[in-house]
Amino acid sequence: MRACEVLIVGGGPAGSSAAWHLKRAGADVLLLDRERFPRLKLCAGWITPEVVRELEMDLDAYPHRLLTFPRLRVHYGRLSLPVPCVQHSIRRYEFDAWLLERSGAVVEQHNVRDIVADGDGYVIDGEYRCRYLIGAGGTRCPVYRNLFKGLNPRAHELQIVTLEHEIEYDWEDPDCHLWFCDEGLPGYSWYVPKESGWLNVGIGGFAERIKSAGQDIKTHWTRFAAKLGDQLTRGAHYDPAGYSYFLRGRVDVVRRDNAFITGDAAGLASRDLGEGIGPAIRSGLRAAEAILHGATYQLDDVTGMSVASIARSMLTRAARPFGPHGRRRASDRGAAHGLRHDNQ
């Protein structure tokens, strides 16, 4: 049986952040994920300046696609407003794999099913034994399912359902666009460009509200795709896929003996924009701190309002104005292009 001090289930931002912090302190860490990285991850791929700071990222040294938006374009009905701020986009396919590699943890591909408490530790699938266990496997995390589901039942009124697609597309509009409550959608839609000719578009809304209105997410997607085709993405072809997750609700128990839940396993996405990367990273770092230094593991303040982050970045934007836009092209003939953060 494989033994380790800390076993992390899930290699997304919560799990890789915990592994990174633990490994820097010399802990014996093993991370399990059912998929091999890099892997497809449905997500708009929007990260905040807080995430950059918490991960100690050097944006100049980041080796993959990254854009910085000097503004967001927010749409509500007939109202359309440019919001000057500083936000970033990445491709989760690249970002998650980079975070995991940077962590320095040993990673094994394994689909965790059964978890049993054993003394002051845990046995996983009869193959792994650990003293500390971190659940970072998203909404369907087996650590949540085995150890925390009865303690923290999901609040179905906070379930979000989405459809989205990330495609290679030679976009022309470099701004991130957000449409709120468009045509009755109880949520919002997005257009998020990525560097070097990638684009993520999608919609998300409250599952119960959509159902109670006699609607379905696919109908909203069809309307949204038609609008995009008329305005921003002429000639694009979509094959959207969906997933669901939960916004931040009441989370009573986040630690059970030596087991912790983090990120979407705990349901930590922000209540206003459903942003989950930041809360995932903060919770992963705090779980590591609890293991390393005996710190109290509490997550009451890891999920703020996303609009507060935007407001803070607006102040940063005002204090340090960006220069003229720069556009970097891969070639001269209609090639995919991108606005790099140092060209903004």
C-alpha positions in Angstrom: 0.0 0.0 0.0 1.4 3.4 -1.0 1.8 5.7 2.1 2.2 9.5 2.2 1.7 12.3 4.7 -0.7 14.3 2.7 -2.9 13.0 -0.1 -4.8 15.5 -2.3 -7.7 14.4 -4.5 -8.0 16.7 -7.5 -5.4 18.5 -9.5 -7.3 21.8 -10.3 -6.3 25.2 -8.8 -7.3 24.2 -5.2 -5.4 20.9 -5.2 -2.3 22.3 -7.0 -2.2 25.4 -4.8 -2.3 23.2 -1.6 0.4 20.9 -3.1 2.6 23.9 -4.0 2.5 25.3 -0.5 3.0 22.0 1.2 5.9 21.0 -1.0 7.7 24.3 -0.5 7.6 23.4 3.2 9.0 20.0 2.6 5.9 17.9 3.1 5.4 14.4 1.6 2.6 15.0 -0.9 0.8 12.7 -3.3 -1.9 14.1 -5.6 -4.4 11.9 -7.4 -6.6 12.9 -10.3 -8.8 10.8 -12.5 -7.6 12.6 -15.6 -4.1 13.1 -17.2 -2.9 16.7 -17.5 -3.2 18.7 -19.5 -6.9 18.1 -19.8 -9.9 19.9 -21.1 -11.6 22.0 -18.5 -14.8 23.9 -19.1 -14.3 27.4 -17.7 -14.4 31.0 -18.9 -10.8 31.2 -17.7 -11.0 34.6 -16.0 -8.5 35.3 -13.2 -8.2 38.3 -11.0 -5.2 40.4 -9.8 -5.8 38.8 -6.4 -5.2 35.3 -7.9 -2.0 36.5 -9.6 -0.8 37.8 -6.2 -1.8 34.8 -4.2 -0.1 32.4 -6.6 3.0 34.7 -6.7 2.8 34.6 -10.5 5.3 36.5 -12.6 3.1 37.4 -15.6 6.1 38.1 -17.8 7.4 34.6 -17.1 4.1 32.8 -17.5 4.8 30.5 -20.5 1.3 30.1 -21.9 -1.6 32.3 -23.3 -2.5 35.2 -21.0 -4.4 38.4 -21.8 -5.0 41.4 -19.6 -8.2 43.3 -20.1 -8.0 47.1 -19.5 -11.8 47.1 -19.4 -14.9 44.9 -19.2 -17.9 45.7 -21.3 -21.1 45.1 -19.3 -24.5 44.8 -21.0 -27.9 44.9 -19.3 -30.9 45.3 -21.5 -30.2 48.3 -23.8 -27.5 49.6 -21.4 -23.9 49.0 -22.4 -21.1 50.3 -20.2 -17.3 50.0 -20.5 -15.8 49.3 -17.0 -12.1 50.3 -16.8 -10.3 47.7 -14.6 -7.6 45.1 -14.7 -8.6 41.4 -15.2 -6.9 38.5 -17.0 -7.8 35.5 -19.1 -6.0 32.2 -19.4 -6.8 28.8 -20.9 -7.5 26.3 -18.2 -6.1 23.5 -20.3 -2.7 25.2 -20.0 -3.1 27.0 -16.6 -4.1 24.0 -14.6 -1.3 21.9 -16.0 1.3 24.6 -15.4 0.1 25.0 -11.7 0.3 21.3 -11.2 3.8 21.0 -12.6 5.0 24.0 -10.7 3.7 22.4 -7.4 6.5 19.8 -7.6 4.1 17.1 -6.2 4.0 13.5 -7.3 0.9 13.1 -9.4 -0.8 9.8 -10.3 -3.8 9.2 -12.5 -6.4 7.4 -10.3 -10.2 7.7 -10.0 -10.8 7.7 -6.3 -14.0 5.8 -5.2 -13.8 4.7 -1.6 -12.4 6.5 1.4 -12.2 4.9 4.9 -11.0 6.5 8.1 -8.3 4.5 9.7 -6.8 5.6 13.0 -5.6 9.2 12.6 -5.6 8.8 8.8 -7.4 7.5 5.8 -7.2 4.6 3.3 -8.2 5.3 -0.3 -9.4 2.4 -2.4 -7.3 0.0 -0.4 -4.3 1.3 -2.3 -3.2 4.5 -0.6 -2.8 5.5 3.0 -2.3 9.0 4.3 -2.4 11.0 7.5 -4.0 14.1 6.0 -6.5 14.2 3.1 -7.5 17.2 1.0 -10.6 17.1 -1.2 -10.1 19.2 -4.2 -12.0 17.2 -6.8 -14.7 19.8 -7.7 -18.4 19.5 -7.3 -18.3 15.7 -7.6 -15.3 15.3 -5.3 -15.2 11.8 -3.7 -13.9 13.3 -0.5 -17.0 15.4 -0.2 -19.2 12.4 -1.2 -17.6 10.0 1.3 -17.0 12.3 4.3 -18.9 15.6 4.1 -22.1 15.1 2.1 -24.2 14.5 5.2 -22.6 17.4 7.0 -22.9 19.9 4.1 -25.9 19.1 1.9 -26.0 21.0 -1.3 -28.4 24.0 -1.6 -30.2 23.3 -4.8 -31.4 26.8 -5.2 -27.7 27.8 -5.6 -27.0 25.3 -8.4 -25.7 26.8 -11.6 -26.0 25.2 -14.9 -23.8 26.2 -17.9 -23.1 25.7 -21.5 -19.9 26.9 -23.1 -17.4 26.3 -25.8 -13.7 27.3 -26.2 -12.6 27.5 -29.8 -9.8 28.6 -32.0 -11.1 31.8 -33.5 -9.4 34.9 -34.9 -11.4 37.4 -32.8 -11.4 41.1 -33.6 -12.9 42.6 -30.4 -10.3 42.3 -27.6 -12.6 43.2 -24.8 -14.3 40.8 -22.4 -18.1 41.2 -22.7 -20.7 40.2 -20.0 -24.5 40.2 -20.7 -26.7 40.1 -17.5 -30.2 38.7 -17.5 -30.4 38.7 -21.3 -33.7 37.6 -22.7 -34.9 36.3 -19.3 -31.8 34.2 -18.4 -31.4 34.2 -14.6 -27.7 34.6 -14.9 -25.3 36.0 -17.4 -23.4 35.2 -20.7 -19.8 35.9 -21.6 -17.4 36.4 -24.4 -13.8 36.0 -23.2 -10.9 36.3 -25.7 -7.7 34.4 -25.1 -4.3 35.2 -26.5 -3.2 34.0 -29.9 -6.6 33.2 -31.4 -8.7 31.4 -28.8 -12.1 32.4 -27.5 -14.4 31.2 -24.7 -18.1 31.9 -25.0 -20.8 30.6 -22.7 -23.9 31.1 -20.5 -24.7 30.2 -17.0 -27.8 30.5 -14.8 -29.7 29.2 -11.8 -30.9 25.7 -12.7 -34.1 25.9 -10.5 -35.2 29.3 -11.9 -34.7 28.2 -15.5 -36.7 25.1 -14.9 -39.5 26.9 -13.0 -39.8 29.3 -15.9 -40.5 26.4 -18.2 -37.2 27.1 -20.0 -34.0 25.2 -20.6 -30.4 26.2 -20.9 -30.1 25.0 -24.5 -32.8 27.5 -25.7 -30.9 30.3 -24.0 -27.7 29.1 -25.7 -29.3 29.1 -29.1 -30.4 32.7 -28.7 -27.0 33.8 -27.4 -25.1 32.1 -30.2 -27.3 33.8 -32.7 -26.6 37.2 -31.1 -22.8 36.5 -31.1 -22.9 35.5 -34.8 -24.6 38.8 -35.6 -22.2 40.9 -33.6 -18.8 39.4 -32.6 -18.2 35.9 -33.9 -19.3 35.8 -37.5 -18.5 32.4 -39.0 -17.8 30.7 -35.7 -19.1 27.1 -35.2 -20.0 25.9 -31.7 -20.5 22.5 -30.1 -21.1 23.5 -26.5 -20.8 21.3 -23.5 -22.2 21.8 -20.0 -21.5 21.4 -16.4 -23.0 22.5 -13.1 -21.6 23.8 -9.8 -22.8 25.5 -6.6 -22.5 29.1 -5.5 -21.4 29.9 -2.0 -24.0 28.9 0.5 -23.9 27.7 4.1 -20.8 25.5 4.6 -20.9 24.3 8.2 -18.1 21.8 8.2 -14.9 22.2 6.1 -12.7 20.0 8.2 -13.4 16.6 9.7 -10.6 15.3 11.8 -7.6 15.3 9.3 -9.8 15.6 6.2 -10.4 19.0 4.4 -12.6 20.1 1.5 -11.6 23.0 -0.8 -12.9 24.9 -3.8 -16.0 23.6 -5.6 -16.0 20.5 -3.4 -17.0 22.9 -0.6 -19.2 25.1 -3.0 -17.3 28.3 -2.7 -18.0 30.2 -6.0 -18.9 33.8 -5.6 -22.6 34.7 -5.4 -22.5 37.5 -7.9 -20.5 36.2 -10.9 -19.9 32.6 -9.9 -16.1 33.0 -9.9 -14.5 29.9 -8.4 -10.8 30.0 -9.2 -9.9 32.6 -6.5 -11.9 30.8 -3.7 -10.4 27.5 -4.8 -6.8 28.8 -4.5 -7.4 30.5 -1.2 -9.0 27.4 0.3 -6.2 25.2 -0.9 -3.6 27.5 0.6 -5.4 27.5 3.9 -5.7 23.8 4.0 -2.0 23.6 3.6 -1.5 26.1 6.4 -3.7 24.1 8.7 -1.6 21.0 8.0 1.8 22.7 8.3 1.2 25.1 11.2 -1.9 23.9 12.9 -3.8 27.0 11.8 -7.5 27.1 12.2 -9.1 26.0 8.9 -12.0 28.3 8.2 -13.4 29.5 4.9 -15.8 32.2 6.0 -13.9 34.9 4.1 -12.4 33.2 1.1 -15.4 34.0 -1.1 -15.9 37.7 -1.6 -18.0 39.5 -4.2 -16.4 39.4 -7.6 -17.6 43.0 -8.2 -15.5 44.1 -5.2 -12.4 42.6 -7.0 -13.4 44.5 -10.1 -13.8 47.7 -8.1 -10.3 47.3 -6.6 -8.8 46.8 -10.0 -10.6 49.9 -11.2 -8.7 51.9 -8.6 -5.5 50.3 -9.8 -6.4 51.1 -13.4 -7.0 54.7 -12.5 -3.7 54.9 -10.6 -1.6 53.3 -13.3 -3.2 54.0 -16.7 -2.4 51.6 -19.5 -0.8 52.8 -22.6 -2.1 52.4 -26.2 -3.3 49.0 -27.2 -0.8 46.8 -28.8 -1.7 43.8 -31.0 0.6 40.9 -31.5 0.0 38.7 -34.5 1.4 35.3 -35.3 1.7 36.2 -39.0 0.6 38.9 -41.4 -2.3 37.1 -43.1 -5.3 37.0 -40.8 -3.5 35.0 -38.2 -4.8 34.5 -34.7 -3.7 37.4 -32.5 -3.7 38.4 -28.9 -3.2 41.3 -26.6 -0.4 40.4 -24.2 -0.6 42.0 -20.7 2.7 43.9 -21.4 1.2 45.3 -24.7 -1.9 46.8 -23.1 
